[in-house]
């Protein structure tokens, strides 16, 4: 892991890094009195575009005593293009504009390549982060893409709990994998999320095998998650990571 920049924000240190060809950002509380639990923050891609929202989420984490980290999605931001996913995204936009149904083929071609690539990258990043001084377990996940988070929660035993942001398409194979996910979950759903399938989000929540799972649904579009849900997520994380 190679750190490429550093700046102080309130009571946190923000450091950009690269891990091979994976760019990411790490936020750590300052001063750190003990090894901090770690929150992995998922997002839909574009670190530059998402940075203001990521910083707000990260500072809430560091204020509570956690370290927070994120990485760029494959094919997003300054990473090399992902032609297969780009083609599927074009097909998705075409059928949505025409008012046609989104087929399982489009969803598979759009989401599964990202899952297959991003999950191993998250696990390698987690290895590197936990090797740093000042960062320890347990580990939580917060954010999306929800299909990536579902696979990661299934295969990564170091993740103890997750706050998942519903609102992206879910392949049928990921729905089946969700039945094997057993960690505590809090799922946030925007009821009027434009361009996404509400029923898929409800079906995914129903499929999760966790005995401790909670769904919070609020009116509004994709970016309209109420601020008070940040408090709910904070209490959930504290309950399972401290």
N, C-alpha and C positions, 0 to 999 in steps of 0.2 A: 504494500500500500504506500503510495507516494503522495504526500500532501503538497498541493500546488498553491494554496492561498490560505490566509488566516485573517480573521477580524473579530472584534469583540462586539457583542450585541447584548445590551442590558447586563444580565448576570450569566451570560453564556459565551462560549467560544465557538465560532463557526469556522470550519476548515473544509475546503474543497479538496477532493482527492481523486486519484485514478488508481485503479486496480487492474493491471493489464490495460485493456481498452475500455474498461467500464468506468465512466465518471460518476462521482457521487459527492455527497456532502455529509459531514458529521458535525453535530452540535453537542457540546458537553457543558455541564453546569460548572460555574466558577464561583468560589473555589470548590473543589471536589474533596470532601472530607473522607470519602470511602469509595470503593468501586461502585459505580452506578449501574442499576438495571438498565437495559437497553430496549428502546422502542424502534422497530423497523417501520418506516413510513412509506407506504405504497402510494402511487399516484398514476394518472393516465398518460404521463409522458410529457417531455419538454421541460427540463429543469429550469431553463431561463424563464419560460412562460409561467411555470407553476411556483417560482421562487417566493413571491410574496405570501402565498397561501401556505407554503411549506414552512416558511420562517415562523408564521403565527402558530402553526401546530407545534413546531419544534420548541419554541420558547415556552409554550404551555408545559411541554415535557420537562425541559430543564428546570423550570420554576418548581416543579414537583420532585426534582432530584434525579431525573432520568437522563441518560444520554439518548440522542435520537439520530437516526441516520437514514439516508435514502440513496438510491441509485437511479440512473437514467434507464428507461426502458429500451430494449433493442429496437433499432430503427427510428428512435425519437431524438429530438434535439440535434446535436452535432454528430451523433453516431451514424455509421454507414446505413444507407437505405435498406429496407427489408422488402424487396419487390413483391414477394408472395402476399404479405400482409397489406401492402399498399394497393395491390390489385383487388383484394377482397374488400378493402375499405371503399374503393371506388364503386364496386358492385353494390355494397350496402347503401351508399349514398344514392345510387341510381334507383334502387327499388323503393327506398323511403320517399324519394321525390315523386315517384310514380304512384305512390300509395299501394304498392304491392307487398305481400307478406315477405318477411325476412326468412329465408330458407335455412335449414340446418347446415347445408353445404357452405353457405356464406359465413355463418357463425363459426363453423369449424375452421375454415381457411383464415378467418380474421383473428381468432383467439388462440387456437391450439399452438401455432408456431411461436407465439409470444410466451405461452406457458412453458413450452419445452425449452426455450432459450433462457427466459428470465429466472425461472426457479433455480437452476444450477448456479446462475450468477449471484442470486441472493444468498445461496448457501456458502459460496466461496467468500463473499463479502462478510458474511457473519463470522466465518473462521478468522478473517483478518481483524475484524472489529474486536472480537473477544480476546485477541492476543495483545491488544493495546493496554497500556497501564491506565487505570482509572475506569475501566469498563468491565462489568461482570454480569452474571445472570441475576435473576431470570430474564428471559427475553419475551417481548410482546410484539405483535404486529398490529398496525393501524393503517387503514386505507383500502385502496383497490390497486389494480384491477381485481375484482372479486374472484375470477377464475384462477388467476395467479396465486392469490392469497389462499384459496382453497387447496390447491395442490401443495403449496408450501406448508400449510398447516398439517397436511397429511404426512409428508415425507420428512419434515424437520422436527425431530424430537425436542430440540432446545426451545421451541416456541411454546410458551405456557398458556397463552391466552391471546385473543385477537378481537379487535374492533374492525368490522368489515363494512365498507361503503358499497351498498348495492347500487346498481345503475349501469351495468355493462352486460353485454350478452354472455350467456353461459352455455357452452356446448353440452350435449347430452352426456358425454363421457365424464365431464367434470361433475355433473349432477350425481352420477353414480359414485364417483370418488368421495363426494361429500358425505355419503352414508358412513364412511370410515373415519371421518373427522370427529374427534371426541373431546377436544379441548374446550374450555369455556369460551363462548362467543357472544358478542353484542353486534347486531346488524342494524345499520342505519339506512332507512329507505325513504327516498323522496317520492311521494305518491304521484306527482305529476311530472316525473322525470321525462323530459322530451327526448324522443328518439330511442327510448329503451323500453324493454318489455317488463312491465310490473309483475305480470304473472310468473315470469321466469325467476324473478327475485323471490317471490313468495314460495315457489316450488323448491328453490335452492334452500331457503331457510327450513322448510319442512323436511328436506332430505338430510340435513346435517345430523350426524349421529350423537352430537353432544347432549348430555343430560342437562347441562347448564347453558342454555341459549336464550337470548332475549332479542326481540325485534322492536325497534322504535321506528314508527312510520309517521312522517310529517307531511303536511300539504306543501306544495311548492315544487319548483323545477330543480334541475341537477345541482346548481350552485347555491341553492337556497336553504341549506341545512341550518336550522336555528342555532344560535350561539349557545343556548343552554345545553345542547347535545354534547358540546365540548366538556361541560361539567359532568354529564352522565358518563362519557367515555373515561374521564379522569378517575371517577369513583370506581368504575369497573376495573380499570387497569390497576389502581391501588389495591383493590380487593384481591387481585390474583397475582400481583407481582411483588408485593411487599409483605 
